[in-house]
């Protein structure tokens, strides 16, 4: 299958949320993640993105926080060229991943939890740090939620397995021991962990775009051999 890394999933979502309404995105996700798992099984996703007892949904991971009214004092002054580039690439395949979309008793879904938790605020780098700590048995703001999805995380055996399966290598150190944070990180102490100045926000967008482009290339290279 040929994947177009610059296909904007908004174009076939008919004005609705691409994560749930873009047929091209669903097709790409099915292709990318129907493959051998680190635990030895083979995931074979259906057209509805389910496999065995696991049901998945596409989720955007590279947020620019442009629609947050409480954050307009930062985004309204940011580098417009960077914003334009980010907006253009926001719904490329590099900005998408799948998470389990079924609810586990007593917790939110992973995507809900990372969006609602004040110490995460939808930052994918902080989400990855929580997943890294989960595999080490260490606490984090998402530990309770992630623990509810133990059968899902067991599929990947360890953090390296999870990272490689989802093409997230460009967000972690070469030895998988740490995260390459997109902006400052204070060990989850802040309840508003977003860039605190226009300069910090511009730098954040640069890192988001760099990660997006690197992940896109990684996905394209994988497709050439699969």
C-alpha positions as CSV (number, residue, x, y, z in Angstrom):
1,X,0.0,0.0,0.0
2,X,1.2,3.6,-0.8
3,X,0.7,6.1,2.0
4,X,0.7,9.8,1.1
5,X,2.5,11.4,4.1
6,X,1.2,14.9,3.1
7,X,-2.5,13.8,2.8
8,X,-4.6,16.2,5.0
9,X,-7.3,14.0,6.6
10,X,-9.6,17.1,6.9
11,X,-10.1,16.9,3.1
12,X,-12.3,13.8,3.3
13,X,-13.8,14.3,6.7
14,X,-16.6,16.5,5.3
15,X,-16.1,19.2,7.9
16,X,-16.2,16.8,10.8
17,X,-13.5,15.5,13.2
18,X,-11.0,13.7,10.9
19,X,-10.2,11.3,13.8
20,X,-13.6,9.7,13.5
21,X,-14.8,10.7,10.0
22,X,-11.8,10.4,7.6
23,X,-12.0,7.1,5.8
24,X,-8.4,7.6,4.5
25,X,-7.1,8.0,8.0
26,X,-8.8,4.8,9.1
27,X,-7.4,3.0,6.1
28,X,-3.9,4.2,6.9
29,X,-4.2,3.3,10.6
30,X,-5.4,-0.2,9.7
31,X,-2.4,-0.7,7.4
32,X,0.3,0.7,9.7
33,X,-0.7,-1.3,12.8
34,X,-1.8,-4.6,11.3
35,X,1.5,-6.2,11.8
36,X,3.5,-8.5,14.3
37,X,3.5,-7.3,17.9
38,X,6.5,-7.5,20.2
39,X,4.7,-10.2,22.2
40,X,4.7,-12.5,19.2
41,X,1.1,-12.1,18.1
42,X,0.0,-10.5,14.9
43,X,-2.4,-7.6,15.1
44,X,-4.9,-7.7,12.3
45,X,-7.1,-4.7,12.6
46,X,-10.6,-4.6,11.0
47,X,-11.9,-1.7,9.0
48,X,-13.4,-0.4,12.2
49,X,-10.0,-0.6,13.9
50,X,-10.7,-3.4,16.3
51,X,-8.9,-6.7,16.9
52,X,-9.9,-9.4,19.4
53,X,-11.2,-7.6,22.5
54,X,-9.3,-4.3,21.6
55,X,-11.2,-1.4,20.0
56,X,-9.2,1.6,18.8
57,X,-9.7,5.1,17.6
58,X,-7.5,7.5,15.8
59,X,-6.3,10.4,18.0
60,X,-4.4,13.6,17.1
61,X,-1.2,13.9,19.1
62,X,0.5,17.2,18.0
63,X,-1.4,20.0,19.5
64,X,-0.8,23.7,18.9
65,X,-3.5,24.8,21.4
66,X,-4.6,27.5,18.9
67,X,-8.3,27.2,19.9
68,X,-7.7,27.8,23.6
69,X,-9.1,31.2,24.4
70,X,-7.2,31.3,27.7
71,X,-4.0,30.8,25.7
72,X,-4.6,33.5,23.0
73,X,-2.2,35.9,24.8
74,X,0.6,33.5,23.6
75,X,-0.6,32.1,20.3
76,X,-1.9,35.4,18.9
77,X,1.7,36.8,19.1
78,X,3.5,33.7,17.8
79,X,5.5,33.4,14.6
80,X,2.8,33.3,11.9
81,X,5.0,31.4,9.5
82,X,5.4,28.6,12.1
83,X,1.7,28.6,12.8
84,X,0.9,28.3,9.2
85,X,3.3,25.4,8.8
86,X,1.9,23.6,11.8
87,X,-1.7,24.1,10.7
88,X,-0.8,22.7,7.3
89,X,0.7,19.5,8.8
90,X,-1.6,19.1,11.7
91,X,-3.6,16.3,10.2
92,X,-0.8,14.4,8.4
93,X,-0.4,10.8,9.4
94,X,2.6,11.8,11.5
95,X,0.2,13.7,13.8
96,X,-2.0,10.7,14.4
97,X,-1.9,7.5,16.6
98,X,-4.4,5.0,17.9
99,X,-5.3,4.5,21.5
100,X,-7.9,2.0,23.0
101,X,-11.3,3.7,22.8
102,X,-13.2,1.4,25.1
103,X,-13.8,2.4,28.7
104,X,-12.2,0.5,31.6
105,X,-14.3,0.6,34.8
106,X,-13.3,3.5,37.1
107,X,-11.2,5.4,34.6
108,X,-11.3,7.6,31.5
109,X,-9.9,6.4,28.2
110,X,-6.2,7.2,27.6
111,X,-7.0,10.0,25.2
112,X,-9.6,11.5,27.6
113,X,-7.2,11.3,30.5
114,X,-4.3,12.9,28.8
115,X,-6.5,15.7,27.6
116,X,-8.2,16.4,30.9
117,X,-5.3,15.9,33.3
118,X,-4.0,19.4,34.2
119,X,-0.4,18.1,34.4
120,X,-0.5,16.6,30.8
121,X,-2.8,19.0,28.9
122,X,-2.7,16.9,25.7
123,X,1.1,17.1,25.4
124,X,2.2,13.9,23.7
125,X,5.7,14.1,25.0
126,X,4.3,14.1,28.6
127,X,2.0,11.2,27.6
128,X,5.0,9.3,26.4
129,X,6.9,10.0,29.7
130,X,3.9,8.5,31.6
131,X,4.0,5.4,29.4
132,X,7.7,5.1,29.9
133,X,7.2,5.3,33.6
134,X,4.3,2.8,33.5
135,X,6.6,0.1,32.0
136,X,9.0,0.8,34.8
137,X,6.3,0.6,37.4
138,X,6.8,4.2,38.4
139,X,4.0,6.7,39.3
140,X,2.9,9.5,37.0
141,X,-0.3,11.6,36.5
142,X,-1.6,8.9,34.1
143,X,-0.5,5.8,36.0
144,X,-3.9,4.8,37.2
145,X,-5.5,5.2,33.8
146,X,-2.7,3.3,32.0
147,X,-2.8,0.5,34.5
148,X,-6.4,-0.1,33.6
149,X,-5.2,-0.9,30.0
150,X,-2.6,-3.4,31.1
151,X,-3.7,-6.1,28.5
152,X,-3.1,-3.5,25.8
153,X,0.3,-2.4,27.0
154,X,1.3,-6.1,27.6
155,X,1.1,-6.5,23.8
156,X,4.3,-4.4,23.4
157,X,6.2,-6.1,26.3
158,X,8.2,-3.0,27.2
159,X,8.6,0.7,26.4
160,X,10.9,0.1,23.4
161,X,8.3,-2.3,22.0
162,X,5.6,0.3,22.3
163,X,7.7,3.1,20.9
164,X,8.9,1.2,17.9
165,X,5.4,-0.2,17.1
166,X,3.9,3.2,16.9
167,X,6.9,4.9,15.1
168,X,7.6,7.2,18.0
169,X,11.4,6.7,18.1
170,X,12.1,10.4,17.3
171,X,10.6,11.4,20.6
172,X,12.9,9.2,22.8
173,X,16.6,8.9,23.5
174,X,18.5,6.4,21.4
175,X,18.6,4.0,24.4
176,X,14.9,4.6,25.2
177,X,15.8,5.8,28.7
178,X,14.3,9.3,28.4
179,X,12.0,11.5,26.4
180,X,13.0,14.3,24.1
181,X,10.5,16.9,25.5
182,X,8.9,19.4,23.1
183,X,9.2,22.1,25.7
184,X,10.1,22.5,29.3
185,X,9.4,19.7,31.8
186,X,9.3,20.0,35.6
187,X,8.6,16.5,36.6
188,X,4.8,17.0,36.5
189,X,4.8,19.7,39.1
190,X,3.0,22.3,37.1
191,X,-0.8,22.3,36.5
192,X,-0.3,24.3,33.3
193,X,2.6,22.7,31.5
194,X,2.5,24.7,28.3
195,X,5.0,27.2,26.9
196,X,5.0,30.2,29.2
197,X,6.1,32.9,26.7
198,X,5.9,33.6,23.0
199,X,9.5,32.6,22.5
200,X,8.9,29.3,24.3
201,X,5.8,28.7,22.2
202,X,7.7,29.3,18.9
203,X,10.4,26.9,20.0
204,X,7.7,24.4,20.9
205,X,6.1,24.6,17.5
206,X,9.5,24.2,15.9
207,X,10.0,20.9,17.8
208,X,6.5,19.7,17.0
209,X,7.1,20.3,13.3
210,X,10.5,18.6,13.4
211,X,9.1,15.6,15.1
212,X,6.2,15.5,12.6
213,X,8.5,15.5,9.7
214,X,10.8,12.9,11.2
215,X,8.0,10.6,12.0
216,X,6.5,11.0,8.5
217,X,9.8,10.0,7.0
218,X,10.0,7.0,9.3
219,X,6.5,5.8,8.4
220,X,7.3,6.2,4.6
221,X,10.5,4.2,5.0
222,X,8.6,1.4,6.8
223,X,6.0,1.4,4.1
224,X,8.7,0.8,1.4
225,X,9.7,-2.5,3.0
226,X,6.2,-3.7,4.0
